Amino acid sequence: MKSLTRELWMNVDARRGIVSIHDDVEKLVDESDVQEGLVLVNAMHITASVFINDNEGGLHRDYDKWLEELAPFDPSPSRYHHNRTGEDNADAHHKRQIMGREVVVAITEGKLHLGPWEHIFYYEFDGRRKKRVLVKIIGDWPSEPFQDRRPACVWGVLNVWKCRIRAGFCCMFAFCIVG
């Protein structure tokens, strides 16, 4: 099994902001030489998120408006108990919880296996400082060349996917293979 681990460093100048990291992740998948596998993309800070959706500015503004309605920025300790600790970013923790921590994307034939409009983003909720995004790629070359494109569904672990506990998680799953 092959693996590649890299960190992307983010420094969003504003308190909140959405940054495309799609091209960076694609380049790391290419660098990894993994043909069949998975990539984990994880915001390594509790006030930031990684998500997949359409790369459309109106949608991004809608997210910002919606999240601000759900968890408005209020640095005072009256709204959020967390801000009674001297912090002013309780809203950022809530926004991260809603948007999620990470995404996992399949790698098929050496490329990200995404839908036509899917795009990978980093979402900052408490910026103006350096933060990291973990990119962890695991997988291998197929054990046999693909003969045809008819799916054959199997449960469990295949020769291509050796179940190993690596980087704190186990790759045990059910999926369809080709061939």
N, C-alpha and C positions, 0 to 999 in steps of 0.2 A: 504494500500500500504506500502511496506517495502522500506527502502532506507539505503544506506551505503555510507559514504563519507570518503575517505582517500587521503592522499598525499604521493607520492613517491618522495624521495629526490635524485637528480642526482648531480654528481660532476665529469664531464668528464675532465680528465687531459689535453687533447689536445684541440686545437681550434675547431676541428670538430671531430665528432665521432657518430657512430650508436650503440645503446645499446638495446638489447632485453629486453622488459618489459613484455613479453607475460606471463611468469610463475607467475609474481607478480600479474597481472590482473586476471589470472585464480584463484589464491589463494583467492583474494578478492571476486570474484564471489562466490566461495565456502563458504567463511565466511559470506556472506550476506544472505544466505538461500533463495535468490530470485530464483524462478523456471522459471518464464516467465517474461521477462523484457528487459531492455536496460542497457548498460554500456557506459558511456561517459568517454573517456580518453583524457585529454587536457593538452598540454604543457602550463604551466602558465608563460611563458616568451616569449618575442617578438623576440627572436633570437634562438628559438628551435621549433621542430615540433614533432608530433606523426603521424605515418603512418602505413599502413598495406601493406605487400608484402611478397615475398618469402624470407626465411631465407637462403640466398646464398651469400657467400662472393664476388663473381664476380659481382653480381648485385649491391651490396653495393659500390664496387669500381667504377662501372659505374655511379651510382648516384653522387658520389663525383666528378668524372671527369666532368660529364655533368653540374652539378650545378656550378662548378668552371669556366666552359666555359661561362655560362650564366651570372654569377655575380662574377667575379674574386675578390679575396681578394686584396685590395689596400688601405692601411691606409691613403694615402695622400688625401688631400681635393680636388685634381684636378679632380678625376673621379666621386666622390659622394658628393653631397651637404651636406648630413648628416654628413660627416666627418669634415665639417667646424665648427661643434659645439664642437669640441674637442674629439669626439668619433672616433674610428677606425673600426667600425663594420657594416658599411652600407651594405656590401655584405651579412652579416648574416641575416639582415632584409629581403632582397630580396629572399634569399634561403628559409627562413621560409614561405614567401608568396607563393612561388611555391609549396612547399611540404605540406602546410596546417597546421592548428592549432591543430585539434583534429580528433578523429575517434569515431564513435558510432557503437556498435556491439550488435546484438540481443543476448539475453539469452534464450535458449530453453531447457526445462527439466533440468535446473540448470547448464548448460554448455554454454560456448561461442559458438555461432552458426556461424562458419567460414568455408570457403572452405578448401580443403585438403592441400593447400600450404600456406594459409594465416597465418601471424605471426605479432604480434604487436611490433613496435619499437619506441624508442625515438631517435630523430636525433638532435644533438647539432651542432650549427653553430658558437658559440662564447663562448667556454667553459672556463675551469679553474676557475670556481666558482660554488657555490651551486645554484641549481634551482629546482623548484617543478613541479610535474606532478599531476594533479587532476584526481582521479578516483571516479566517481559518479555512483552508481548503483541504479536503481529504478525498481520496479516490485512487483510481488506477486505470490502466489500459484494460479493455475487455480481454477476457481469457481466450476468446475465439473471435475471429473476424465475423462481422455481421453478414449472414447469408441472404436474408430477405428482410422485409419490413413488417412482417406479421407479428403482433404482440403475443407473448406467451406469459401468462400471469403465474407467479410463484410466490409462495409464502416463505419467509425465513431468510436465511443467509446463503448467498451463492458464492461460487468460487471467486468472482470479481470482488465481492464485499465480504471481507473477513471481519467478523464481529470482534472488535477490540475496544477496550476502553482507552480513549485517547483524549487528551485535553479536557478531561472532566465530563465527557459524555460518551454514551455507547451508541454505535450505529447499528441498531437492530430494527428492522422495519420490513414491511411488506410492500412490494412494488411489481411492476411489469417490466420484463426485459424483452429485448428484440432478438429473434433468431431461433 
